[in-house]
Amino acid sequence: MRDDYLREAHKIIPDANVLVNVVSRRVKQLRRGARALVESLEKLSPEDIALREIIEGKISYELGPS
């Protein structure tokens, strides 16, 4: 995972546990064949794609009742 992407995504989802869960769920989707919501000129890992999607506002999340 790229540190710069991780830092930027952490600004959007400040709770580290939530960030890990959102990235993990999206990585599973990407590995099962889901299309990436961002384009890149470089080859990115599924984890980096998920982080970029968060940074660019392509992925949203909701917290359930506590």
N, C-alpha and C positions, 0 to 999 in steps of 0.2 A: 504494500500500500504506500502511496506517495504521501509523505508528511505534509506537503503543502495542501493537498486535497483534504486530508484529515483535519487540519487546522481550520480550513474554510468551512467545512461541513459542521464542525463543532461549534462554530459561531451561529449556525442556523438551528442546530439541535444541540443545545448546551448540555443536556443530560447524557452522559457517556453511555449509560445502560440503554437508553432509548435509541441512541445513534447506532450502537452495535446491533440492536434488534432490527432496526430499519434496514441497515446495510446487509445484514445476514439474510433477511427475507428476500431482498431484491437480488442478491447474488444467487440464491437458489432459483429464482425465476429466470434469471439470465442463463444459468447453466442448463436449465430445462428447455431453452430455446426461445425465450422471450426476446423481443427486439429491443435493442438499446434505444433510449429516448434522447441520447446526445450523440453527436458525431465528433470524431477526432481524427486528426491526421496521423496520430501515433497509435500503435497497438497498445490498448489498455487492458489490464486484468479486469475480471468481473467486479472485483472490489473497488477498483478505481472508477469504473463506469458508474457504479452505484453512488459513489461519493460525488462524482460530477453531476449526476442527476439531482442529487440533493442540493448541491451548490447552485445549480441553474434553475431550481424551483420546479423541476419536472416531477418530483415525488413529494407527496404530502403524507402526513400521518395524523392519527387521532389517538389520544390516550383514552382508554376505557375508564369506567367508574372505579374508584379506588376502594 
